[in-house]
Amino acid sequence: MKEAKKEPSGSAFKSFLSFLKKIHLPAILGILAFYLLCVYAIWFLEYAKTTDTSYSRVVLWSTIAVFGQDMQDHFPETITGQLLVLVLMLFSMFGVSAVTGYISSAFVEHKMDPRRGINKVKKLENHIVICGMKDNLKKLIQDILRKNHLLSLTDIVLINNADELRMQALLEDPDLKGIHYIRGDFTEEQTLLDGNIRRAARALILGENEEGLDNELVDSRVFVAALMVKELNSTCQICSEVRTSRYRGYLEAQHCGEVIYAEEFAQYILATSTNYAGMSKVLSALIDNGDGVSVQIEPVEEKWFGKTFGEAGAYYKKTSGIMVLGVLENMGAEKSLKQSIIREAQKSASYGEVISRLKEVKGLEMNLPRLNPKDDFVLGKDMGFIILGQEVEG
């Protein structure tokens, strides 16, 4: 993944100034000034006229006393001085606690500040944005990395509004070190922009249910986010998870990339397992049962354009033991593919051919699988092989 140039050193100074604002610097300076003024009064009343003790030594003694150490050898004798020492003792109880509280809370706030994550995410290109939260999010991230060895944790951006303690535990997990996080509502445009969605290659929108919403409301949030991602980045490959068939239809009607309707898969597995013993294990093995062999999709290389499915299947079986199960037509992001087809059509000298191609584009079905086509099926551009084979190690 590409990264932009480093930010100028001035950004570090701005970050430092921002941190100073968070620790309530004016309040801390006010407390310090009041403390030094009280110490000066003690020095002036007790030591300035009768001894050669310097003001700095009195500051030292007083500071030691404020932090709980014995100062009886330097205890003031006048009533006014004793009252001022009493004020300092009260200061030690409340003032020091306030100062340390300001600083410690500022450190925590600085660590969880979403702007820190935003600044890092701005440097990314072709990254994955995962919107939403799931109980098994860590396992999902690890599976994504295992399936794509070109990705790293620094190429993944999480966007959600989950509980802070829960997210802090996830982000501090050593297995997820380097992952990016943007805190916010993924149905809001600015939050998606903070996740650098305009330069993302893929977006995964999860049907989270952190707020106890019903399935319709959960899916409505997924729908809104998918439309927004499509508008902000038309070339981004979107994968949405829904719980209702209604919103599955809405997303497919809007051509919002991949739509995962978990209930459909569950019903199919239940139905087929009642007729065929072992079907659930077969389906699990096809997807991924942990042995490294699974169904995958690989782009059809240019050398196969114009050749047949039978030729390609025989070649891969003989040379690498890979079984080609079928072909995925019109593979990729919808807008990019349609623009490519239109550009090719415009090169034709025949007006009729141009009109024909434009009509074809209008009714184009994206990512259309053709399992086990005839051997004479001709391969072409924007196709992918559906293969069953060993996953490539990184």
Number of C-alpha atoms within 10 A of each C-alpha: 11 10 13 10 7 8 11 8 8 9 11 11 11 11 14 12 11 12 17 14 12 16 21 14 15 11 13 18 12 11 17 15 12 15 19 16 12 19 24 17 17 24 22 15 16 21 16 15 10 9 9 8 13 12 17 12 11 18 18 12 19 25 18 13 17 20 12 12 11 13 14 9 7 11 14 19 10 12 9 14 20 15 13 17 21 12 14 22 17 13 17 18 14 11 19 17 11 16 18 13 13 17 18 13 13 19 15 10 14 17 13 17 14 15 16 15 19 20 15 18 24 16 15 22 18 18 25 27 25 22 28 24 21 15 9 8 15 16 11 12 17 15 11 16 16 17 18 14 12 11 16 17 18 17 22 26 25 22 23 21 17 19 11 11 9 9 17 13 10 16 17 12 12 9 12 16 12 16 19 21 24 25 22 20 18 28 21 13 15 13 18 22 16 21 33 25 29 19 19 22 17 21 24 19 26 23 22 22 16 15 9 9 11 10 15 15 13 22 26 18 20 26 23 14 23 26 17 18 26 21 12 17 18 17 20 27 20 24 18 23 21 27 18 17 15 12 21 20 12 13 22 12 9 12 19 23 21 18 18 16 16 13 13 12 11 10 11 11 16 12 12 13 16 11 9 9 10 11 16 16 13 13 13 13 16 15 14 16 13 9 9 15 17 18 18 19 17 12 15 19 14 12 9 15 14 12 15 16 23 17 15 17 18 15 15 14 13 11 8 10 13 17 18 24 18 20 26 21 20 20 19 20 21 22 14 12 18 19 12 12 15 16 12 12 18 15 9 11 9 11 10 10 13 18 14 12 15 17 11 14 16 9 8 15 13 18 19 14 17 14 13 14 14 12 13 11 15 15 24 18 15 19 22 24 25 22 19 19 18 15 17 11 10 9
